[in-house]
Amino acid sequence: MTTPSHRSVRPKQPAAALCVVCDRVVTGHHHALQCDHCSRWQHRLCETGVSFQDYRRLQRGEWELPDWRCALCLTAPDFNISSSVHQEPEVMEELHAPNLSVTSITSLDARHEVQADQEFNISTSFHVHQELDEDVMEEEHIPDVSLTSSMSSDLHYEITEGREAQGTVAYGRTLARNNRSIMPSNLKIYFSGSIRGGRSDVDLYGRLVEQLGKFGKVLSPFVADKTVTDASVHEGAAMTDKEIYDRDLRLIEECHAVVAEVTQTSLGVGYEVGQAKALGKKILCLYRPQPGKLLSAMIRGAEEKGSFVTRDYKEEDLPEILEEFFTECFARTHKDSLDWTTYEPM
Ligand SMILES: O=c1[nH]c(=O)n([C@H]2C[C@H](O)[C@@H](COP(=O)(O)O)O2)cc1CO
């Protein structure tokens, strides 16, 4: 992660650098940012999307822009794993394990990105459960688990209890490059959904995150991760509450839009929406009306055209609602039509 103290916000040696967008010299008097990938420079006003105030905060070390990429690096297409993964739930069925049934398999880490055409390795943990006869209790009776799919190159597992096995599946690169998985949009979206408030909508969150991938990069795919439970198994085990809080607030600061599924009442979602509003982020709250239940007035009442939108919805309406929200809140001024795959927030 780059910190402002490490980040160069202006070249020390003027005239040594040219802006990657306008091709003019970046001097010590210009506001400019240096790319974390290629070390080239870009004037702040040349489509970085960084406001004057944010640039000042960056200089003062009060804000971070982790892994910031210049316009040139951004146009190199990313290979977005999350959308591919969501299209391949059959991963579960690729496990061949006599006497074993797969009871859960985590989604791949949707934050992991690789460049198109690169080799990569992603791991995902799995959990298998064995139906044992009463008299067969020994660990060695759990047969080998093997993967037969060409997508999957390796599998390890270890016995944790007599009847259960868990471990890691590692994938080699075989995913085809396709339009749906290329997502160079620079729009960053924080998805907020209930975790400790209850996980009954987690499948829906997965589908929502997948749809949001059409508009930009979702910074918080972990909210839709089925292995993160309301008892916080997984996230809570790997991170302290303070670490989770700090990470999420940083991501909310970093994002351009917060999309919150607010049907399942959650303190955390309410808090995140409030923070996002205070930071001036664009907000879409999605609510599925329930008999005998009303959405909090602190959400419904916060409506502000073009910046805080609450929509009652059914799942089938989502594509239209998302398109409308992003078009209304992130319209481009210098292009007639919006192409979300290449969109860069102003
Ligand atoms: O383990 C966690 N990880 C995490 O990122 N969160 C954040 C993201 C969610 O949008 C929101 C959910 O809040 P809650 O757990 O109060 O339902 O809080 C919340 C928890 C648990 O509170």
The ligand as an SDF file (V2000), in Angstrom:
LIG
                    3D

 22 23  0  0  0  0  0  0  0  0999 V2000
  -16.8180   -8.9620    9.5420 O   0  0  0  0  0  0  0  0  0  0  0  0
  -17.2290   -7.8760    9.0800 C   0  0  0  0  0  0  0  0  0  0  0  0
  -16.6820   -7.3600    7.9480 N   0  0  0  0  0  0  0  0  0  0  0  0
  -17.1480   -6.2110    7.3890 C   0  0  0  0  0  0  0  0  0  0  0  0
  -16.6040   -5.7730    6.3760 O   0  0  0  0  0  0  0  0  0  0  0  0
  -18.2380   -5.5400    7.9660 N   0  0  0  0  0  0  0  0  0  0  0  0
  -18.7930   -4.3120    7.3130 C   0  0  0  0  0  0  0  0  0  0  0  0
  -19.1680   -4.5340    5.8590 C   0  0  0  0  0  0  0  0  0  0  0  0
  -20.6610   -4.5960    5.8410 C   0  0  0  0  0  0  0  0  0  0  0  0
  -21.1660   -3.7420    4.8040 O   0  0  0  0  0  0  0  0  0  0  0  0
  -21.1220   -4.1200    7.1970 C   0  0  0  0  0  0  0  0  0  0  0  0
  -22.0220   -5.1070    7.8900 C   0  0  0  0  0  0  0  0  0  0  0  0
  -22.2840   -4.6960    9.1960 O   0  0  0  0  0  0  0  0  0  0  0  0
  -22.9490   -5.6870   10.2790 P   0  0  0  0  0  0  0  0  0  0  0  0
  -21.9550   -6.7510   10.5810 O   0  0  0  0  0  0  0  0  0  0  0  0
  -23.2530   -4.8030   11.4700 O   0  0  0  0  0  0  0  0  0  0  0  0
  -24.1920   -6.2660    9.6620 O   0  0  0  0  0  0  0  0  0  0  0  0
  -19.9610   -3.9200    7.9820 O   0  0  0  0  0  0  0  0  0  0  0  0
  -18.7910   -6.0010    9.1120 C   0  0  0  0  0  0  0  0  0  0  0  0
  -18.3050   -7.1590    9.6830 C   0  0  0  0  0  0  0  0  0  0  0  0
  -18.9100   -7.7110   10.9320 C   0  0  0  0  0  0  0  0  0  0  0  0
  -19.5560   -6.7140   11.7000 O   0  0  0  0  0  0  0  0  0  0  0  0
  1  2  2  0
  2  3  1  0
  2 20  1  0
  3  4  1  0
  4  5  2  0
  4  6  1  0
  6  7  1  0
  6 19  1  0
  7  8  1  0
  7 18  1  0
  8  9  1  0
  9 10  1  0
  9 11  1  0
 11 12  1  0
 11 18  1  0
 12 13  1  0
 13 14  1  0
 14 15  2  0
 14 16  1  0
 14 17  1  0
 19 20  2  0
 20 21  1  0
 21 22  1  0
M  END
$$$$
